Amino acid sequence: MKKIIKLFLIITTVILFCNINDALSTTWHWTNGNSTNIWNDADNWSDGFNPGIPAAGDVVIFDATSSNNCNIDVSTASLNSFTITADYTGVITQNAGFTINVNYNNANFAIAGGTFTGGNSNMTVTGTFTQTGGTFTSTTASLNIAGNFTQSGGTFNHNNGTVVFGVNDLTIYNTPSFYAVKFNNSIGSTGRVYTIDNSITVNGDMSFYSGGTSSVRTITLNSGTGAGTINLKGNFTGFGNCTSASGGGTATIVFNGTGAQTITGTTTADGRVPFPNVTINKPSGTLTFVDNISVSGNWTNTAGTIAPGTSTVVFGGTINMDPGTTSCFNNLIVNSGTTTLTNALNATNLAGNLTVVGGTLNNGGLAITGNAGATFQVNNGTTFVLTGTSAMPTGFGTTTLQATSTVNFN
């Protein structure tokens, strides 16, 4: 009984301390009272009674109190929130070499007016990032956001920096345009879901990062109320170190850059860290595949030149697969679920082997024709479905139907 009472007192003390700590949070308004235009000057801030410099857990507000410019000339304390209201008309500048830390618990950043100009050091927001007006020019380093991202107004300039989304489930609203994007699930022991509510554009590179070798730090990209599209103009540069085949999602990654693009996959062709839906619609330039690329959603090759190299594409899920009519795949594996063709496979769009390792391959009533130096194989316990009057695959140098495989004629 004494142990229970002691535990209760400890918990109560912790909760009370947290509440007191929050209650002691100070709200600072920018006044530029000392006319120096720098953050690290106590006389440029007021809590309504006294001057001072924002400290850990404090709230910072730029509003009509003063529209004078502010140069952030020091790495900020861990702020509880950072707000720029619609009636602030000045310029806030992140000086070179200093970080902005809006990271006291789930701290939010909001801009509705004025101008924010990022520097060359990181900015971290552990809550939501909301822009309803004003001009926000990001840092050339990393803008780390752990909560929802909303840009419903104003101008967001990516400044060739990286936006890192994580380490919580979050939603990206509206139609923002970024330079580089990283989806970062490097903390904890669970998968993360990132929802693309409408569409976003990534003008540079995009990557997944899971941190360490983990079977649970999966990354799922889902669509929201809108299209759920990521228009990727640059490279996909990494799948992290997650070993799970879970993830994928209902969003669509569209490779539609006008220059050369590369997808660099994993070193193991086992379906780990899959893409969601994939569309290739390049007006120019070549998309190059490197290593092993996993996909759990539909695959549509609409336009553009693909250089598959020695890569392997692994499908796992309920998938409609359109390889197009030009070069698309080297080796192709069906790993799980059911993959159904919506366009014929032939020696032009499939250079290498076609293997059913798990699940089902349905030819959709379309012809499958391979290269003489390649193999078609249906492994034990898997199924190959021939729809309509279509025939068995032809042209492969070797065709193997293992002993417990199944061929269905529908």
C-alpha positions in Angstrom: 0.0 0.0 0.0 2.9 2.3 0.9 4.5 1.6 -2.5 1.2 2.5 -4.3 0.9 5.8 -2.3 4.6 6.6 -3.1 4.1 6.0 -6.8 0.9 8.1 -6.8 2.8 11.0 -5.1 5.6 10.8 -7.7 3.2 10.9 -10.6 1.3 13.7 -9.1 4.5 15.7 -8.5 5.6 15.2 -12.2 2.2 16.3 -13.5 2.2 19.3 -11.1 5.7 20.2 -12.2 4.7 20.1 -15.9 1.7 22.2 -15.3 3.7 24.8 -13.3 6.3 24.8 -16.0 3.7 25.5 -18.7 2.1 28.1 -16.5 5.5 29.8 -16.1 5.8 30.1 -19.9 6.2 33.8 -20.9 4.7 35.4 -23.9 7.1 37.8 -25.6 6.1 40.5 -28.1 8.6 42.0 -30.4 8.9 45.7 -29.8 12.4 46.6 -31.1 12.4 49.0 -28.1 16.1 49.5 -28.2 16.1 50.0 -32.0 18.9 47.5 -32.6 16.8 45.2 -34.7 18.4 42.1 -33.1 16.8 39.2 -31.3 19.4 38.9 -28.6 18.6 42.3 -27.0 16.3 42.2 -23.9 15.1 45.7 -24.6 13.6 44.6 -27.9 11.1 42.3 -26.2 8.3 42.9 -23.7 6.0 40.5 -21.8 3.7 43.4 -21.1 5.6 44.4 -17.9 9.3 43.8 -18.3 12.0 43.4 -21.0 13.8 40.1 -21.6 15.0 37.6 -24.1 12.7 34.6 -24.9 13.9 31.6 -23.0 13.1 27.8 -23.1 9.3 27.2 -23.1 8.4 30.7 -24.0 6.0 32.0 -26.7 7.2 34.5 -29.3 4.8 36.8 -31.2 5.5 39.3 -34.0 2.5 41.5 -34.5 1.4 45.2 -34.7 3.3 46.0 -31.5 6.2 46.6 -33.9 6.7 46.0 -37.6 10.4 46.8 -37.4 12.8 44.2 -38.8 14.3 41.5 -36.6 17.7 39.8 -37.2 18.0 36.5 -35.3 21.6 36.8 -34.2 21.7 33.9 -31.8 20.4 30.3 -31.8 17.0 30.5 -30.2 16.1 28.8 -27.0 13.6 25.9 -27.2 10.5 27.9 -27.9 6.9 26.9 -27.1 5.5 28.6 -30.3 6.6 31.2 -32.9 3.8 33.3 -34.4 3.9 36.0 -37.1 0.5 37.7 -37.3 -1.2 39.2 -40.4 -0.6 42.8 -39.1 3.2 42.4 -38.8 4.8 43.9 -42.0 8.5 43.7 -41.2 11.2 41.2 -42.1 12.6 38.5 -39.8 16.0 37.2 -40.8 17.7 34.0 -39.6 21.3 35.1 -39.5 24.0 32.7 -40.8 25.1 30.1 -38.4 22.2 30.2 -36.0 19.4 27.6 -35.5 15.8 28.3 -34.8 14.3 25.9 -32.3 10.5 25.8 -32.1 10.7 22.5 -30.2 9.4 22.8 -26.7 7.1 19.8 -26.6 4.7 20.0 -29.6 5.6 23.6 -30.5 3.9 25.3 -33.5 5.1 27.8 -36.1 2.6 30.1 -37.8 3.0 32.9 -40.3 0.1 35.1 -41.6 2.0 38.2 -42.6 5.3 39.9 -43.0 8.4 38.2 -44.3 10.6 35.4 -42.9 14.0 34.8 -44.5 15.9 31.7 -43.6 19.6 31.4 -43.3 22.0 28.5 -43.7 21.3 26.6 -40.4 18.5 24.2 -39.3 15.1 25.2 -38.2 13.1 22.7 -36.2 9.3 22.7 -35.5 8.0 19.8 -33.4 4.4 20.7 -33.9 2.5 22.1 -36.9 3.8 24.5 -39.6 1.0 26.8 -40.8 1.2 29.5 -43.4 -1.9 31.5 -44.2 -0.2 34.6 -45.5 3.1 36.5 -45.7 6.3 35.3 -47.4 8.3 32.4 -45.9 11.8 31.7 -47.4 13.1 28.5 -45.9 16.6 27.8 -44.7 19.1 26.4 -47.2 19.8 23.7 -44.6 17.0 21.5 -43.1 13.5 22.6 -42.1 12.5 19.8 -39.7 8.7 19.5 -39.2 7.1 16.8 -36.9 3.4 18.0 -37.2 1.0 18.8 -40.0 2.1 21.2 -42.8 -0.4 23.7 -44.2 0.1 26.4 -46.8 -3.3 27.9 -47.5 -2.0 31.4 -48.4 1.1 33.5 -48.8 4.3 32.5 -50.6 6.6 29.6 -49.6 10.1 29.7 -51.1 12.0 26.5 -50.7 15.4 28.2 -51.1 17.0 24.9 -52.3 16.8 23.6 -48.8 15.5 20.2 -47.4 12.2 19.7 -45.6 12.4 16.7 -43.2 9.0 15.3 -42.3 8.9 13.1 -39.2 8.9 11.6 -36.6 5.1 11.5 -36.1 2.2 10.7 -38.4 1.3 13.9 -40.2 -0.6 15.4 -43.1 0.7 17.8 -45.8 -2.2 20.0 -46.9 -2.7 22.1 -50.0 -0.2 22.2 -52.9 3.2 23.3 -51.6 6.4 23.2 -53.7 9.5 22.0 -52.0 13.1 21.5 -53.1 14.3 18.3 -51.3 12.1 16.2 -49.1 13.0 13.5 -46.6 10.5 11.3 -44.8 12.2 10.4 -41.5 11.1 7.6 -39.3 14.2 7.3 -37.2 12.8 7.3 -33.7 10.5 4.8 -31.9 9.3 1.3 -32.7 6.4 1.8 -35.0 5.6 2.7 -38.6 4.8 6.2 -39.7 2.0 7.4 -42.0 2.4 10.5 -44.0 -0.7 11.7 -45.8 -0.6 13.8 -49.0 -3.9 15.5 -48.8 -3.8 17.0 -52.3 -0.5 17.2 -54.2 3.0 18.4 -53.6 5.9 19.1 -55.9 9.5 18.1 -55.0 11.8 19.9 -57.4 15.0 18.2 -56.0 15.5 14.8 -54.5 13.3 12.7 -52.2 14.3 10.0 -49.7 13.1 7.7 -47.0 15.1 7.3 -43.8 14.4 4.8 -41.0 17.6 5.0 -38.9 19.4 1.8 -38.0 18.2 -1.6 -39.1 14.6 -2.0 -38.1 11.7 -4.3 -39.1 9.1 -1.9 -37.7 10.0 1.6 -38.8 8.0 1.5 -41.9 7.0 4.5 -44.1 3.5 4.7 -45.6 2.5 7.5 -48.0 -1.3 7.8 -48.2 -3.6 10.0 -50.2 -6.0 12.3 -48.4 -9.2 14.0 -49.6 -7.5 15.0 -52.9 -5.3 13.4 -55.4 -2.5 12.4 -53.0 0.2 13.0 -55.6 3.9 13.7 -55.2 5.4 15.2 -58.4 9.0 14.3 -58.2 11.4 16.2 -60.5 14.7 14.9 -59.0 16.0 11.6 -57.8 14.8 9.1 -55.2 18.0 8.6 -53.3 17.3 6.1 -50.5 15.0 3.7 -48.7 16.6 3.9 -45.3 17.4 0.7 -43.4 13.9 -0.8 -42.7 13.7 -4.5 -43.4 9.9 -4.7 -43.6 7.8 -5.2 -46.7 5.0 -3.2 -45.0 4.3 0.4 -45.9 3.7 1.7 -49.4 0.3 3.3 -49.2 -2.3 4.9 -51.5 -0.5 8.0 -52.6 1.1 8.3 -56.1 4.7 9.2 -56.8 4.9 10.7 -60.3 8.3 10.8 -61.9 7.9 13.7 -64.3 11.2 15.7 -64.3 12.5 17.0 -67.6 16.1 16.0 -66.9 17.8 12.8 -65.8 16.4 11.1 -62.7 17.5 8.0 -60.7 15.7 5.6 -58.4 18.3 4.0 -56.1 16.7 1.1 -54.3 17.8 -1.5 -51.7 20.5 -4.2 -52.0 18.0 -7.0 -51.3 15.1 -8.0 -53.7 12.7 -9.0 -51.0 10.0 -6.3 -51.2 11.3 -4.2 -48.3 10.3 -0.5 -48.0 7.9 -0.4 -50.9 6.7 2.5 -53.0 3.0 3.3 -53.1 1.5 3.9 -56.6 4.1 4.8 -59.2 3.6 6.7 -62.5 6.4 7.5 -64.9 5.4 10.4 -67.2 8.7 12.1 -68.2 8.5 14.7 -71.0 12.2 14.3 -71.5 15.3 12.9 -69.9 16.0 9.3 -68.7 14.9 7.6 -65.5 17.6 5.1 -64.4 16.9 2.2 -62.0 19.6 1.2 -59.5 19.5 -2.0 -57.4 16.1 -3.4 -56.2 12.9 -1.3 -56.2 9.8 -2.5 -54.3 6.2 -1.4 -55.2 3.0 -2.1 -53.3 0.7 0.0 -55.5 -0.2 0.3 -59.2 2.6 0.9 -61.8 1.9 3.0 -64.8 4.6 3.8 -67.5 3.0 6.5 -69.5 5.9 8.4 -71.1 9.7 8.8 -71.0 12.9 6.8 -71.4 13.8 4.2 -68.7 17.2 2.7 -68.3 16.6 -0.4 -66.0 20.3 -1.5 -66.0 20.7 -4.6 -63.8 17.9 -3.7 -61.4 15.0 -5.8 -60.1 11.5 -4.5 -59.5 9.5 -6.3 -56.9 5.7 -6.1 -56.7 3.8 -7.0 -53.6 0.1 -6.1 -53.1 -3.0 -5.8 -55.2 -1.5 -4.2 -58.3 -2.4 -3.2 -61.8 0.8 -3.1 -63.8 1.2 -1.2 -67.1 4.8 -1.5 -68.3 4.2 0.7 -71.3 5.6 -0.1 -74.8 9.2 0.9 -74.4 12.1 -0.2 -72.1 10.8 -0.5 -68.5 12.1 -3.5 -66.5 15.2 -5.7 -66.3 14.2 -8.4 -63.8 10.7 -8.5 -62.5 9.5 -10.4 -59.4 5.9 -10.9 -58.0 6.5 -11.3 -54.3 3.0 -11.3 -52.8 -0.6 -10.4 -53.4 -1.9 -10.3 -57.0 -0.3 -8.4 -59.9 -2.4 -8.0 -63.0 -1.1 -6.8 -66.3 -2.9 -4.0 -68.1 -0.5 -3.9 -71.0 1.5 -6.7 -72.6 5.0 -7.8 -71.4 7.4 -8.3 -74.2 11.1 -8.4 -75.0 11.1 -4.6 -75.3 9.7 -3.6 -71.9 11.1 -6.7 -70.1 14.8 -7.4 -70.7 15.4 -10.0 -68.0 13.7 -12.7 -65.9 10.1 -12.9 -64.8 9.7 -14.8 -61.5 6.6 -15.4 -59.3 8.1 -15.9 -55.9 4.9 -15.4 -53.9 1.2 -14.6 -54.6 -0.3 -14.5 -58.0 0.6 -13.1 -61.5 -2.5 -12.5 -63.7 -1.7 -11.9 -67.4 -4.9 -10.0 -67.8 -5.5 -11.7 -71.1 -2.4 -10.2 -72.5 0.6 -11.8 -74.1 3.9 -12.3 -72.3 6.9 -12.6 -74.5 10.5 -12.8 -73.1 14.0 -12.7 -74.3 15.9 -15.9 -75.2 18.5 -15.3 -72.5 15.9 -14.9 -69.8 13.9 -17.1 -67.5 10.2 -17.4 -66.7 9.6 -19.2 -63.4 6.5 -19.9 -61.2 7.7 -21.0 -57.7 6.2 -23.6 -55.5 3.0 -22.4 -53.8 2.4 -19.6 -56.2 -0.1 -19.1 -59.0 0.0 -17.9 -62.6 -3.4 -17.0 -64.1 -4.1 -17.0 -67.9 -7.2 -15.0 -68.6 -9.4 -15.5 -71.7 -7.8 -17.2 -74.7 -4.2 -16.1 -74.0 -1.4 -18.6 -74.2 1.5 -19.5 -72.0 4.5 -17.1 -72.1 6.8 -17.5 -75.1 10.3 -16.4 -76.1 12.1 -17.1 -72.8 15.2 -19.3 -72.9 13.9 -21.3 -69.9 10.4 -21.8 -68.5 10.0 -23.5 -65.1 6.8 -24.4 -63.4 7.8 -25.8 -60.0 6.1 -28.9 -58.6 3.5 -27.2 -56.4 2.9 -24.1 -58.5 -0.5 -23.6 -60.0 -1.5 -22.4 -63.5 -5.2 -21.3 -63.8 -6.9 -21.0 -67.2 -9.8 -18.5 -66.7 
